[in-house]
Amino acid sequence: MITLKLNRLTLSQFKTILGVFGLILISTLILFWSPLTTRLFGPDVEVVAQNLTNPWEVAFLPDRDLLVTERSGTLRRIGKNGQVFTVEGVEHIGEGGLLGMALHPRFSENNLLYLYLTTKSGEGLTNRVDRYYYANDQLTDKKTIISDIPGAVIHDGGRIAFGPDGFLYITTGDAGNAAAAQEKNSLAGKILRLKDDGNVPADNPFGSAIYSWGHRNPQGLAWDSSGQLWATEHGSSGHDELNLIKSGANYGWPEIQGDGERAGMERPAAHSGSDTWAPSGLAYLGGSLFFGGLRGESVFQTKITGTRLSTPVAYYRGEFGRIRAVAVGPDGYFYVTTSNSGSAPRALDDKIIKIKISTFGN
């Protein structure tokens, strides 16, 4: 009977039936397609965590679990324990909140964890770095390493990292007060350098925590294989920068930016011109620097030749949205975090994404 009925159908009727069955099949596949798939962007990319809120920094524990800070004030462990901590004193407003994180270089021995956060101070805001003892699924023994870093709803800096010299480096923004970047009695608009207990190293250039000055809003830190320190920095209306950081050097904000020149002030190793990268997290691997772009919505790569940088190349432009943290994991993969929650979130945002290094150029 079915065969006889089909034989009587016109070609156009047959196509109509096929179309209906096709729609039913597609709808069924969509209904049963798991939104938790880790292959959302192709074979070189995996999503290792999702439904986060503005993840700002990642760090890798000795067992390869991930720690991630969320700007709202939450510290999460991604892995077997899945712990969630609410960090004391965080004031999440504007660009402020729970930002940078660093593990002590001897974390496997001393379990010391460092966090950069925005907090209330009277009617205003300040930033500080706190140190915790993290063991047995608990955060304890809080000690403030440095406080009274000017804070605001914009330009809070916030990246912290231990250098190859064993000292802790801290980026601070100008907190909306550009002139403060040129004032050595202010911690705003600086890169700071401290011992792991908060004391000032004897060889700091000004006898204070300040290591370099004249910054607008530095967001990323990384050391190359020769020990040179590099930093990303947000410019104004474009002119985002990659800087080679030297002890005691003045990087010019707000007096110069981009190709501007002034005696006693450093020019950037690379800058975006009139384009905007809004560069954030920074990582080094195999002769190149890799940084995330917030406005640029890309992972950028630039190759190092001595003290010079090649023109940055953008990868995954627009595919993930805004990119905040960039890190190289112990498994040899890149890990990046998206920062879309406060702007134009996509399905299951925000995410931590794992990318094969072979994706990028040599």
Buried (B, 14 or more C-beta within 10 A) or exposed (E): EEEEEEEEEEEEEEEEEEEEEEEEEEEEEEEEEEEEEBEBBEEBBBBBBBEBBBBBBBBBBEEEBBBBBBBBBBBBBBBEEEBEBEBEBBBBBBBBBBBBBBBBBEBEEEBBBBBBBBBEBEEEBBBBBBBBBBBEEEBEEEEEBBBEBBBBEBBBBBBBBBBEEEBBBBBBBBBBBBEBBBBEEBBBBBBBBBBBEBEBBEEBBEEBBBBBBBBBBBBBBBBBEEEBBBBBBBBBEBBBBBBBBBBEBBBBBBBBBBEEEEEEBBBBBBBBEEEBBBBBBBBBBEEBBBBBBBBBBBBBBBBBEEEEBBEBBBBBEEBBBBBBBBBBBEEEBBBBBBBBBEEEBEEBBBBBBBBBBEBBEE
